[in-house]
C-alpha cells in the first residue's frame, strides 16, 4: 500500500489539472469517493484545478455537485477513476484522454486499466480507501466536515448502514473518526433513505409480486417495461428497491431485474454466499455478495436465475 500510495501522490503533485471519474449508475460510494478525493486535494493543493465528472443521479444529488469539463481540460490532466472495476463501466469515455490514468477501487480486480492501480478488496468501500489515503499522508488535520461528510455517506452506502459483512473493525474506526467532524450524520442518513412519494406504490407492487422458491432461499423480482410505465417510475428509481425482499426469513440469494429497454439490468445480492463468480460467467461482476449483470432477454434472465439456484 505504501509504495502505491506514494506513486499516486507523486503523480498528483506533478499535475496542475486533475479529473476524477467514477462508474456509471453511481451509488453513494461512487459519489463519496469521487467528491471526497476532490475536496481533500483542493485543501491540500489549493493552486491545482480539480474536476469531477459523470452523469448525475437525482436521488443522490444531495451528496454533491459534479462539474462540466471541457474536452481541452484532458490534454494536460491526470485522470483518477474511483470505485470502478472495469473500463467499460467508467462514466464519461474521455477518461482515456488524460496524460496518465490511475485506478482506485475495492472491487475484485477484473481489469487493471490504469497506469497505476490500487485495489484493496478488504476495504468496505472506495470511500474508506480515500480516508486511508488521507491518513497515510497525515492529512486528517487538513480536511474538514465537507470531506468527512461525503466519505461517511460513501461508507454507509456500501456497508448497508454497517449491516453488510464487509463492515470490519477498521471500517468502524474510520467511521468514528469521520463522525468527529461537525456534520449532522442523522440528517444526512435520512436524506439517503428518503424516497419520492410517487414511487411508494411501486414498492407495494414488489411486495405482492416477488417470486420465492419453495425453500425460501432464493427470490427474484422482474420489472418489465409495462410495470415501469404503469407506476411512472424510471429504471434507476426502480433499482433503489433492490433490497425490498432482503428481510425474508431464510433468504440467501435474490435477484432484481429491471428492463431498461436496451438491456435487462440484474442486481444480484446474497447473504454469506459468493455470487460474483456467477455474475462473471454472464458478463457481469462486482462484490462477492453484491454484483450486477446485464442480460438481453427474460429467457437469459431465467438462465441466470437457474445458475444462482444451482449455486444454492
Secondary structure, 3 states (H helix, E strand, C coil): CHHHHHHHHHHHHHCCEEEEECECCCCHHHHHHHHHHHHHHHHHCCCCEEEECCCCCHHHHHHCCCCCCCHHHHHHEEEEEECCCCHHHECCHHHHHCCEEEEEECCCCCCCCCCEEEECCCCCCHHHHHHHHHHHCCCHHHCCHHHHHHHHHHHHHHCCCCCCCCCCHHHHHHHHHHCCCCCCHHHHHHHHHCCCHHHHHHHHHHHHHCEECCCCCEEEEEECHHHHHHCCCCHHHHHHHCCCCCCCCCCCEEEEEEECCCCEEEEEEECCCCCHHHHHHCCCEEECCEEEEEECCHHHHHHHHHHHHHHC
